[in-house]
Structure formats: structure tokens, C-alpha cells
Amino acid sequence: MKALGLIVMLSLLSPLSLKAELSLPEREADISEKSTHEQVKLIKVTEDKAGFKLNTFCLTGDGDILAGCNTGSDKEGNGTGVIRTFDAEGNHLRDWKVPVDPEAINVAPDGTVLVAGDGRLFRYSTTGKLIQEAAAPHYKDLKSNADVVRKEVIEQLNSRGVNYDSAIENYETRVADLKKKKEPTEIDKRRLKAFGRMLKTLKEARDQISEQPKLSEEEIDQQVVRMIKYKTGVSSISSDGNNIFVATRALKGHGYAIWRTDLKFKNAEQIVTGLSGCCGQMDVQADKNGIYVAENSRHRVVCYDTDGKEQLHWGKGDRKGVEGFSSCCNPMNLCFGKNGDVYTAESSSGRIKRFDSKGKLIDYVGDVKLVPGCKKVSIAVSQDTDRIYMLDITRNHIIVMQTKPTDVEGKTATR
């Protein structure tokens, strides 16, 4: 393992990441008879562009799809990207370049497009004309607190062996418990194989680390640069029409924070701290009812006012994914529909639910067929709520669900 990759690997050993690995989901309850929508098509965003990687997407007020894709890097190693526009049927309309790897995208109430990536914020027209740009609010904070980041890097490097030993012990305990079962279930067998693979990977990594010499000051400085770049990422960006809200990684540790700026990306203030998220995800969406957060590691949706004061929250962990949210870290993403309804998306299961703005469950929308895993599953809802779109980031697809047809008696029919 190369020295400059240590911090990224060590970050995978956080308690939340271990929780994700150790909690392989049971099979979620079948909700097909209750669901309001069904999967009807795939939009293959990068099919004609080898080397493009789909990161994120949103819908415009006209129903067009804006897909943010990574296209590689420039000569200095900085990310480059493109916003690809498709109509609702998936027909490609146009592309426009952005000077960063687009990590987050959203449409503001005035119809302009908000893009964030690599520690920078942008506002564009829907055809790609640049209107504004600025450094993300946490970027300056990170740059001016390099000593704090350096201290964290050194602490992680000094504890790397302990982290691996702790992770290995966790897996060995689980493996031993599973092997004691006289009649293991299919889930048990899957877990045993998965834990065995992870044990092998962790032991190999630990052995490599033990053989490495102590890092020089120059190498530590390089790690600090790498860590700052990692932390400059933006998880989400949204607007309520009066403010911009940006979700970022915390200056120190594994948590997340929400920053508020004015519409010109100025007068930044950190209004929420200590959010708990896994897999690099913290989806924050704003509308007239407040700032809604998919706090995935706590299995809940939280609503704050524009000053960061909590107004309400709902949700709980539920392996079946019926009463609560399934898997280790859900809901992963959310968006708004008519009347401020909140749609939630769950990774691994692909489950979508609809709540009112106070958290009352209204409908089971359905289960999307996507590649399982703890990852971003951004969603968007058409204005008439007939179509719902979900990101399958692994395959560079956007999956389309549509309202189930009904027969003459108003019952759901097969399409």
C-alpha cells in the first residue's frame, strides 16, 4: 500500500464504515402490492462517452434531466466535468463543460443551476452560461486550519495499526459466531463469505503497514494536502430562494456540517454540525418548509429552520424497510414532490417512500432494481409526480419509475 493512500484506507475503518460492512442486510419485505410506481426504463447517461463517470443529477422545472459527470482531470490533476442534458425520455439534448468534478447539482427556485465540486460553487443558466462562482464556504476554513488537519493526519497515522487490529478483531468475532451455528441461513452464509474476504484484505493491509518506514515530514505534508482535498468535497447544494445551503465534511473527524450563504455565495455561516453520515453521503435539500437532511447513519430525516434549529425528525432502523429505513445507513437521499411531500431513497434496496412534510408515511413508491451497496442514490420527482428518477451510480444509469396503470375499477393493473 503506498504511503499517500493510507489516509483514504484508514478513513474506511471509521466506526460507521465498519457498521456498514458488518451489517449485511436481510431481505427487505416485499412491498410490490402496495407500491404506487414501477420501473419502466433506464437512461444510460454515459453510453456514448467512454471515460465519463456519472456523479449526480437533478431535474429542471421543464422536466429535463441535468446529469453531472466526471470527465477526467487537467494537467494539474484537478477534476474536470460536464453537465449532460436529456429530455424526460432520455434523449440527449446538449452538453456544457464545468471546470471541476461535479459532485452536487440542483436547480434553484429561480430556475438557475447550482453546481458544486472540488471546493467550489457555481451558478449557471440551464444552457450552461456561467453566472457566478466562488470558493465553497468550508474551503477557506480548511486552508486556514492546515495545522488542525495535519494533527488529524498524524493521529490517524499513529493509530493505523490499532485501527486495523480492532477491525480484524471485529470480523474474527463475527466469523467465529457464524461458524458456531449448526444450521446457518443463506444470509449467514453470505455474511461468512463477505467477512472472510474483508479479513483477508485487512490482514494484508496491516502487514504492509507494519513493514513501512516512518513517514518523513515531506510525506506527511503530502498527506495533509491529500486530506484537505478529500475534505473539500461538497455532498449537496440547494436553495430555498433566499439562501444557499451546502453540506460538507467537518474540519476534523468523520462528521458533516451545513453552511448557509446568501444568493451570491457570500456571508457564509456554519449553521449545523455533528451530522452523522456514511459512504461520503450527506444529502441536504431546502424548500419553504425548511432544510431537510437525510442523516443516513442515524436512520432518520431531520428538518431544520434556516438558522439551523431542529424542527422535527422521523425514522428508525428497520431491516425489513417497512416501518423504518433498511440496511446500515439510510435514507441516503431525498427530494421534494407536490405540496412539500418528502421522497426518500434507500441504497442497497433501492426503496423509495413518500412522506408528508411532517414525516407521516403516505405511500410506498416502489423498489428500484439497482446494483446493491452503500452509495449515493439521488432521486428527483417530475412536477406531476408521474415519474420518479433514481441514480444508479455504479452503472452510470438513471432509472425511471412511472405511476402504475389502473383498470376501469381503479385497481392497479400490470403494464
C-alpha positions as CSV (number, residue, x, y, z in Angstrom):
1,M,0.0,0.0,0.0
2,K,1.5,3.4,-1.0
3,A,2.0,5.9,1.8
4,L,-0.2,8.5,0.1
5,G,-3.1,6.1,0.1
6,L,-3.0,5.5,3.8
7,I,-5.4,8.2,4.9
8,V,-8.1,7.1,2.5
9,M,-7.8,3.5,3.6
10,L,-7.8,4.5,7.2
11,S,-10.9,6.5,6.7
12,L,-12.6,3.3,5.6
13,L,-12.0,2.0,9.2
14,S,-14.3,4.5,10.9
15,P,-16.9,3.0,13.2
16,L,-19.6,3.9,10.6
17,S,-17.8,2.2,7.8
18,L,-17.3,-0.9,9.9
19,K,-21.0,-0.8,10.7
20,A,-21.8,-0.8,7.0
21,E,-19.6,-3.8,6.3
22,L,-20.7,-5.8,9.4
23,S,-24.4,-5.2,8.7
24,L,-25.2,-7.1,5.6
25,P,-28.9,-6.6,5.1
26,E,-31.6,-9.2,5.5
27,R,-34.0,-9.4,2.6
28,E,-36.4,-6.4,2.7
29,A,-40.1,-7.0,2.9
30,D,-41.9,-7.2,-0.5
31,I,-43.9,-4.0,-1.0
32,S,-44.8,-4.5,-4.7
33,E,-48.5,-4.8,-4.0
34,K,-48.5,-1.6,-2.0
35,S,-46.3,0.4,-4.3
36,T,-47.5,3.3,-6.5
37,H,-44.8,3.2,-9.2
38,E,-42.9,0.6,-11.2
39,Q,-39.7,0.7,-13.1
40,V,-40.1,1.4,-16.8
41,K,-36.7,2.3,-18.3
42,L,-33.1,3.2,-17.9
43,I,-31.4,6.4,-19.1
44,K,-27.8,5.4,-20.0
45,V,-26.1,8.7,-19.4
46,T,-22.6,7.9,-20.5
47,E,-23.2,5.2,-23.1
48,D,-21.8,7.3,-25.9
49,K,-18.9,8.8,-23.9
50,A,-16.2,6.3,-22.8
51,G,-14.4,7.6,-19.7
52,F,-17.3,9.7,-18.4
53,K,-18.5,8.9,-14.9
54,L,-21.9,9.9,-13.7
55,N,-21.8,11.5,-10.3
56,T,-25.2,13.2,-9.7
57,F,-28.3,14.6,-11.4
58,C,-31.4,16.8,-10.9
59,L,-34.5,17.9,-12.9
60,T,-35.2,21.3,-14.3
61,G,-38.6,22.9,-14.0
62,D,-39.3,21.8,-17.6
63,G,-38.6,18.2,-16.7
64,D,-35.2,18.0,-18.4
65,I,-32.5,15.9,-16.7
66,L,-29.2,17.6,-15.8
67,A,-26.5,14.9,-15.2
68,G,-23.2,15.9,-13.7
69,C,-20.3,13.7,-15.0
70,N,-16.6,13.5,-14.3
71,T,-14.6,13.6,-17.5
72,G,-11.1,13.1,-16.0
73,S,-8.5,15.7,-14.9
74,D,-6.5,18.6,-16.3
75,K,-2.7,18.8,-16.4
76,E,-2.5,20.0,-12.8
77,G,-4.5,17.0,-11.6
78,N,-7.7,18.9,-10.9
79,G,-11.0,17.3,-11.8
80,T,-12.9,18.3,-14.9
81,G,-16.6,17.6,-15.7
82,V,-19.6,18.1,-17.9
83,I,-23.3,18.7,-17.4
84,R,-25.2,16.5,-19.8
85,T,-28.8,17.5,-20.6
86,F,-31.5,14.9,-21.5
87,D,-35.2,15.3,-22.0
88,A,-37.7,13.3,-19.9
89,E,-37.5,10.3,-22.3
90,G,-33.7,10.2,-22.1
91,N,-32.9,11.8,-25.4
92,H,-29.6,13.7,-25.3
93,L,-30.0,17.4,-25.9
94,R,-26.7,19.1,-25.1
95,D,-23.5,19.2,-23.0
96,W,-21.7,22.0,-21.2
97,K,-18.3,21.9,-19.5
98,V,-17.6,22.7,-15.9
99,P,-14.1,23.3,-14.5
100,V,-14.5,20.8,-11.7
101,D,-15.5,17.3,-11.0
102,P,-19.3,18.0,-10.4
103,E,-20.1,16.4,-7.0
104,A,-23.5,18.0,-6.5
105,I,-26.1,19.7,-8.7
106,N,-29.5,21.3,-8.1
107,V,-31.9,23.7,-9.6
108,A,-32.7,26.9,-7.6
109,P,-36.3,28.2,-7.4
110,D,-35.4,30.9,-9.9
111,G,-34.5,28.2,-12.5
112,T,-30.7,28.6,-12.4
113,V,-28.5,25.6,-11.9
114,L,-26.3,25.2,-8.8
115,V,-23.2,23.1,-9.2
116,A,-20.5,22.2,-6.6
117,G,-17.3,20.3,-6.8
118,D,-13.6,20.4,-5.6
119,G,-14.3,23.1,-3.1
120,R,-16.0,25.5,-5.5
121,L,-19.6,26.7,-6.1
122,F,-21.2,27.8,-9.4
123,R,-24.4,29.1,-10.7
124,Y,-25.3,28.6,-14.4
125,S,-28.2,29.1,-16.7
126,T,-29.9,25.9,-17.9
127,T,-27.9,26.2,-21.1
128,G,-24.5,26.5,-19.3
129,K,-23.9,30.2,-19.2
130,L,-21.8,30.9,-16.1
131,I,-23.5,33.5,-13.8
132,Q,-21.5,33.2,-10.6
133,E,-18.7,31.3,-8.9
134,A,-17.0,31.3,-5.5
135,A,-15.0,29.1,-3.2
136,A,-17.1,26.8,-1.1
137,P,-17.6,28.2,2.5
138,H,-15.6,25.4,4.2
139,Y,-12.7,25.7,1.7
140,K,-11.2,28.8,3.3
141,D,-11.7,27.2,6.8
142,L,-9.7,24.2,5.7
143,K,-6.9,26.2,4.2
144,S,-6.5,28.4,7.2
145,N,-6.6,25.5,9.6
146,A,-4.0,23.2,7.9
147,D,-2.4,22.7,11.4
148,V,-5.7,21.1,12.6
149,V,-5.7,18.8,9.5
150,R,-2.0,18.0,10.0
151,K,-2.7,17.0,13.6
152,E,-5.5,14.7,12.5
153,V,-3.3,13.1,9.8
154,I,-0.6,12.4,12.4
155,E,-3.1,10.9,14.8
156,Q,-4.5,8.6,12.1
157,L,-1.1,7.5,11.1
158,N,0.0,6.8,14.7
159,S,-3.2,4.8,15.3
160,R,-3.3,2.9,12.0
161,G,-2.1,-0.4,13.4
162,V,-4.6,-0.1,16.3
163,N,-7.4,0.6,13.7
164,Y,-6.6,-2.5,11.7
165,D,-6.3,-4.7,14.8
166,S,-9.7,-3.5,16.0
167,A,-11.3,-4.1,12.7
168,I,-9.7,-7.6,12.4
169,E,-10.9,-8.5,15.9
170,N,-14.5,-7.4,15.0
171,Y,-14.5,-9.6,11.9
172,E,-12.9,-12.6,13.6
173,T,-15.5,-12.5,16.3
174,R,-18.4,-12.4,13.8
175,V,-16.8,-15.2,11.7
176,A,-16.4,-17.4,14.9
177,D,-20.0,-16.8,15.9
178,L,-21.3,-17.7,12.4
179,K,-19.2,-20.9,12.3
180,K,-20.8,-22.0,15.6
181,K,-24.3,-22.1,14.1
182,K,-25.5,-25.6,13.4
183,E,-28.0,-24.6,10.7
184,P,-26.7,-21.4,9.1
185,T,-29.2,-19.5,6.9
186,E,-28.5,-18.2,3.4
187,I,-27.8,-14.8,5.0
188,D,-25.4,-16.3,7.4
189,K,-23.5,-18.0,4.5
190,R,-23.3,-14.7,2.6
191,R,-22.0,-12.9,5.6
192,L,-19.4,-15.6,6.3
193,K,-18.0,-15.2,2.8
194,A,-18.1,-11.4,2.9
195,F,-16.4,-11.3,6.3
196,G,-13.7,-13.8,5.1
197,R,-12.9,-11.6,2.2
198,M,-12.7,-8.5,4.3
199,L,-10.5,-10.3,6.9
200,K,-8.0,-11.2,4.2
201,T,-7.9,-7.6,2.9
202,L,-7.4,-6.1,6.3
203,K,-4.7,-8.5,7.4
204,E,-2.8,-7.9,4.1
205,A,-3.1,-4.1,4.7
206,R,-1.9,-4.4,8.3
207,D,1.1,-6.4,7.3
208,Q,2.0,-3.9,4.6
209,I,1.7,-1.0,7.1
210,S,3.9,-2.8,9.7
211,E,6.7,-3.1,7.1
212,Q,6.6,0.6,6.1
213,P,9.2,3.0,7.5
214,K,8.1,6.1,9.4
215,L,6.9,8.9,7.1
216,S,9.1,11.9,6.5
217,E,7.9,15.4,7.1
218,E,7.6,15.9,3.4
219,E,5.4,12.8,3.1
220,I,3.2,14.0,6.0
221,D,2.8,17.3,4.2
222,Q,1.7,15.4,1.1
223,Q,-0.8,13.5,3.2
224,V,-2.1,16.8,4.6
225,V,-2.7,18.1,1.0
226,R,-4.5,14.9,0.2
227,M,-6.7,15.1,3.3
228,I,-7.6,18.7,2.6
229,K,-8.6,17.8,-1.0
230,Y,-10.7,15.0,0.4
231,K,-12.4,17.3,2.9
232,T,-13.1,20.0,0.3
233,G,-15.7,17.8,-1.3
234,V,-19.3,19.0,-1.3
235,S,-22.0,16.4,-0.6
236,S,-25.0,18.5,-1.7
237,I,-26.2,22.0,-2.6
238,S,-29.7,23.5,-2.6
239,S,-31.6,26.8,-2.2
240,D,-34.9,27.9,-0.7
241,G,-34.9,31.0,-2.9
242,N,-33.4,33.2,-0.2
243,N,-30.3,31.3,0.8
244,I,-27.9,28.6,-0.5
245,F,-27.3,25.6,1.7
246,V,-24.1,23.5,1.3
247,A,-23.4,20.2,3.0
248,T,-19.7,19.5,3.6
249,R,-17.4,17.3,5.6
250,A,-16.4,18.5,9.0
251,L,-13.0,20.2,9.6
252,K,-12.0,17.4,11.9
253,G,-13.3,13.8,12.2
254,H,-15.9,11.9,10.1
255,G,-18.9,14.1,10.6
256,Y,-20.7,16.6,8.4
257,A,-21.9,20.2,8.6
258,I,-24.3,22.5,6.8
259,W,-23.3,26.0,5.7
260,R,-25.7,28.8,4.7
261,T,-24.7,31.6,2.3
262,D,-26.6,34.3,0.6
263,L,-27.6,34.0,-3.1
264,K,-24.3,35.3,-4.2
265,F,-22.4,32.7,-2.2
266,K,-21.3,35.3,0.3
267,N,-21.8,35.8,4.1
268,A,-21.2,32.2,4.8
269,E,-22.1,30.8,8.2
270,Q,-22.0,27.2,9.6
271,I,-25.4,26.5,11.0
272,V,-25.4,22.8,11.7
273,T,-22.6,20.5,12.9
274,G,-22.2,16.9,14.0
275,L,-24.3,15.3,11.3
276,S,-23.6,11.5,11.0
277,G,-23.2,10.1,7.6
278,C,-21.6,7.1,5.9
279,C,-20.1,6.4,2.5
280,G,-19.3,10.1,1.8
281,Q,-23.0,11.0,1.6
282,M,-25.0,13.7,3.4
283,D,-28.0,14.9,1.3
284,V,-29.4,18.3,2.3
285,Q,-32.4,19.7,0.5
286,A,-34.2,23.0,1.2
287,D,-37.7,24.3,0.4
288,K,-40.2,26.6,2.0
289,N,-40.8,24.2,4.9
290,G,-37.2,24.1,6.0
291,I,-33.9,22.3,5.4
292,Y,-34.4,18.5,5.2
293,V,-31.4,16.2,5.8
294,A,-31.1,12.5,5.0
295,E,-29.0,11.7,8.1
296,N,-28.3,8.2,6.9
297,S,-26.2,6.8,9.8
298,R,-28.9,7.7,12.3
299,H,-31.7,6.2,10.0
300,R,-33.7,9.4,10.0
301,V,-34.8,12.6,8.2
302,V,-34.2,15.8,10.1
303,C,-35.8,19.2,9.4
304,Y,-34.0,22.4,10.5
305,D,-35.0,26.0,10.1
306,T,-32.8,28.4,8.2
307,D,-30.8,29.2,11.3
308,G,-30.0,25.5,12.0
309,K,-32.5,24.9,14.8
310,E,-34.1,21.4,14.6
311,Q,-37.8,21.5,14.0
312,L,-38.6,17.8,13.7
313,H,-37.2,14.4,12.8
314,W,-38.5,10.9,11.9
315,G,-37.3,7.5,11.1
316,K,-35.6,4.4,12.6
317,G,-33.6,1.4,11.5
318,D,-35.7,-1.4,10.2
319,R,-34.1,-4.4,8.4
320,K,-37.3,-5.1,6.5
321,G,-37.5,-1.5,5.3
322,V,-41.3,-1.1,6.1
323,E,-41.7,0.9,9.3
324,G,-38.3,2.4,9.1
325,F,-35.2,2.6,6.9
326,S,-33.3,-0.6,5.9
327,S,-29.6,-1.6,5.7
328,C,-26.9,0.1,7.6
329,C,-27.2,3.7,6.5
330,N,-30.5,5.0,5.2
331,P,-32.2,7.1,3.9
332,M,-29.3,8.0,1.7
333,N,-31.0,10.7,-0.4
334,L,-34.3,12.7,-0.5
335,C,-36.2,15.2,-2.7
336,F,-39.5,17.1,-2.7
337,G,-42.7,16.5,-4.6
338,K,-46.1,18.2,-4.6
339,N,-47.1,20.2,-1.6
340,G,-43.7,19.8,0.0
341,D,-44.0,16.0,0.3
342,V,-40.6,14.3,1.0
343,Y,-39.5,11.4,-1.0
344,T,-36.7,9.2,0.5
345,A,-34.3,6.9,-1.3
346,E,-32.5,3.9,0.3
347,S,-29.3,2.4,-1.1
348,S,-28.9,-1.4,-1.4
349,S,-32.6,-2.0,-1.5
350,G,-33.5,0.8,-3.9
351,R,-36.6,1.5,-1.9
352,I,-38.4,4.9,-2.3
353,K,-41.1,6.2,0.1
354,R,-43.2,9.3,0.2
355,F,-43.9,11.3,3.4
356,D,-45.7,14.5,4.1
357,S,-43.6,17.4,5.3
358,K,-44.1,16.4,9.0
359,G,-42.9,12.8,8.5
360,K,-46.2,10.9,8.1
361,L,-45.8,8.0,5.6
362,I,-48.1,8.4,2.7
363,D,-47.0,5.8,0.1
364,Y,-44.6,3.1,-0.7
365,V,-43.4,4.3,-4.1
366,G,-41.5,1.1,-5.0
367,D,-38.2,-0.7,-5.2
368,V,-35.7,0.2,-7.9
369,K,-33.5,-2.5,-9.4
370,L,-30.0,-1.2,-8.9
371,V,-26.6,-2.5,-8.0
372,P,-26.6,-3.0,-4.2
373,G,-24.2,-1.1,-2.0
374,C,-23.8,1.8,0.4
375,K,-23.7,4.7,-2.0
376,K,-25.4,7.8,-3.4
377,V,-28.9,7.2,-4.8
378,S,-30.1,10.7,-5.7
379,I,-33.7,11.0,-6.7
380,A,-36.0,13.5,-8.4
381,V,-39.7,13.7,-9.0
382,S,-41.5,15.2,-12.0
383,Q,-43.8,18.1,-11.3
384,D,-46.9,15.9,-11.9
385,T,-45.3,13.1,-9.7
386,D,-46.0,10.6,-12.5
387,R,-42.3,9.9,-12.9
388,I,-39.6,9.4,-10.3
389,Y,-35.9,9.1,-11.2
390,M,-33.1,7.4,-9.2
391,L,-29.3,7.4,-9.7
392,D,-27.6,4.0,-10.2
393,I,-24.1,5.4,-9.8
394,T,-22.3,2.1,-10.3
395,R,-23.7,1.6,-13.9
396,N,-23.8,5.3,-14.9
397,H,-27.6,5.0,-15.2
398,I,-30.6,7.0,-14.2
399,I,-33.6,4.6,-13.5
400,V,-37.1,5.8,-14.4
401,M,-40.2,4.8,-12.4
402,Q,-43.7,5.6,-13.5
403,T,-47.1,5.5,-11.9
404,K,-48.7,2.1,-12.2
405,P,-51.6,2.0,-14.6
406,T,-55.1,1.3,-13.2
407,D,-58.0,-0.7,-14.6
408,V,-61.6,0.5,-15.1
409,E,-62.3,-0.1,-11.4
410,G,-59.3,2.0,-10.3
411,K,-57.2,-1.0,-9.3
412,T,-53.6,-1.3,-10.1
413,A,-53.0,-3.2,-13.4
414,T,-50.0,-4.8,-14.9
415,R,-48.3,-2.6,-17.5
